[in-house]
């Protein structure tokens, strides 16, 4: 580079030596063209040798990485986030981005289903639009759309083919299916199979649940918002009109010109275009949304704010390689989470609480993880309260098979047609595990009810042994009515190194 600069300077000197007035005229013409182009600012991509060099460097480093063997010291959380349209679940993306930024890979998977020809058109347009949305929101992530016949096939395509070389996902992240009791149970079956498929492909799994929910797509004018950002550099307001007067919820969006009146808070906030506005009456005053939707909107932006001095509670109940400890540690290294302290909860016996606490403190010090407290729970296997057991039984009742009350052939046919149903034998066989999830929820409310975030080991059900309805009931009973919770299960690959 410096040799080229010296050569260019020498050429300029030689030009003046040969013919000074011709050299001066050349400089005037070049300077005039530069000023003209700078003033006009034509919308033209001139290309750049720097971009070409960046591509070559990235390609060379990606190829070089393929020769690096797996080792615990170079483990990075590389997440495949089942986000759908990225702007429909901002809380999910912001939380994952918090522990992958500048550390690991983040890919937003979006599965398009339906007619192939229409889906192909959507893939090509969405790829550019949503990648721009990620860049605009300062997320270091990639958008990966795919077309498939159903959700499970699309997720399998992404898990097997997403990434490049060593930069491939090793963790599947998805939101909790909050509406599972009222949803089509075939969809619930597909959701559970996604978890089993991830474990089969040696992925870790993270399930994120917010009390208010994650999906705000019914409150956003997504298409109008994105198209307005593309057509004009001036952001346009999107008014979302949510009608709750009818049985079915309808959402309409319309674009308002730049001259329309708006609040000063919206003008000052650079991220206003990504946030839906409230319904307005003819006088221009904002009418509040439904209370649940207003809470959902507030929750969707909670991870964009600086987290105060509070706790990240880690409930480490199973040794899955250390992923349950790694994620909260990475969060505390970020600016927005640095004031949060880590508290670790483990199970133990009442007569060995002090011993277990010292052993855990020694282990965490070897992992070089700072913690504020370690709590050993000796009553983790205590029977839960009767009212909570009754609530669990009431929740699972609509999904039970009740084969003892039916003829054998009828019960067998129902089980074959509806494999998600809970049999009486299954419910009795896993009664202890069901009570354990209920008891853990009681302890979570008691000890972690005010935490900023809970990171907990995800209970795992044996494939084809536990029905989908019972497994979803376990997760529901475990995580309901709590602060934001991450249910984490590694693939038993070690992700933490000892310091000796």
Steps between C-alpha positions, in 0.01 A plus 500: 500500500777745592696409186192585292468837675865586436461396136193722456683801648797443267263482200349836596847655524603359161181643343600852609860448385389395150228764446387711793200670335355170366539342844330799664212486249457128570476564875240774448283271283524208749422730795199644315362153427548401864312808626218440250453135600517587871234770458262295284538180705367265230339180629763277343705220651850571367644190659805494721830320503470503880181292477676251275792480743260449793336211316834337423616533860174354632520212253861422587434506874186285463697239304782514754253440784394168347839359597458593867400208721223532758625594844338635813721812482364606162134416566265780402120517539375491141125534506234413246204710617160387376375856480280499192490858373768668716286801590219281632695381807741781596538389863619156388761650267625766741552248779690254279700784347600608851710186553613439139610854406874505418526147637301257287280450197131588483276387214130593483313211342174572316299212353265584213218254438242492227506497118857470377484769230365763737745397773797537264401861427466571871840345572684728259332818623507415871870414495604857419225670702547317827880507478471878473269495802764314703770746394275797579441363850876442547472124526801300391299217354410328173154442360442153352162435333406156370195345334358171626178303500468526878674652800692189600648445154605865481666485842688185397622670183629795702665289770682290241595766244519840674843651546832453325787275602577545869256789520201273540230512769536275802203631701133510398312792657123526488222663694260310721173411329279690741170415329555123501186412704273655235715431192471213255673211676665398174685832516597424860628160389711673234635744760613218730655314207713808428662455841562130442643569153739757648630248754537238225719741297711572812363850555449665834150639558385827656128567554418861592179594675367841593191529715340737248608302193741565213301536178389858422429441131127566552587849627732601219449632149802302389465513124410870492779579743768323299382633165491857631859464620606381156315759292594810695789596727246691710330267744122481487273435793306176507171514682379166625128469545408204718128429516392303806129560459457181298565141589783475250793733535563716194806710436520773241789729421525815297780737417492861608690769317797670657296816558251327728514612864689278738627507856839638584606173663453328166705765323787471745512122496707375203345155533142622471449346151544151648243563772126496428304809594184494702159540347404865459160660493401776251619768743852361486508369856639155574253236610652227719532147372362200677682465835652163408631634169643809668690275741616293205638811329682606815647152546619488138746783565614413852833350389591812303525695825780501753428242768522639851676362803322171535567131461531238231396181676655178371323179598761238411319171550678284239855493368454556127855611424475846659279683250258596780787685671666639187199698375448708819875559523507638144203722581679659796791597274271725294440867577125470557536205738824582681320620816322166542651242731480124464335285764532124467238254628572128521326200647643318799434316822405679819783340700764599238404858414827660619710235328312537171527879516878490549541245221296716262694814596826319426369384164384849398834651601673248273267607221590865582134594532419777746193434713330682784343203677451125486182347637465126558136391499447205728123497459498466123339154513227596746145432385341814351189670636167329442347796318789504251465127439128551442575781253739271310241223484241747375741620231574148373141373520395606144797309355458171683404180321319331792561160343373319810152637431500385137512170319847381408462533122347848530780617730768356268347670198481835679861473613611423146302789352589743780845402634521820703234383748605415857428145609411405857805275521729779378358750747556259788846396379625861484308626802820572693648700214178697460502587869863605469417763236216634716728516804774676304252766393411559865869541586558727201220731611638500854867567421509654150170683468673840474806403293569669167555166331485132592722246325398145576565147382237383252326174598537240227247231414595171343401491135187292428465425872344826620206648310523852362212624716663378822837649407344838421311479829834450679652809341182698563489398867871573542516845339159665550458836678873572517743770380666439160637147507747311280464123509838371387623154413845444353605205288747385771788666317730674749487876453689618810870464578659437839758735645752314710 
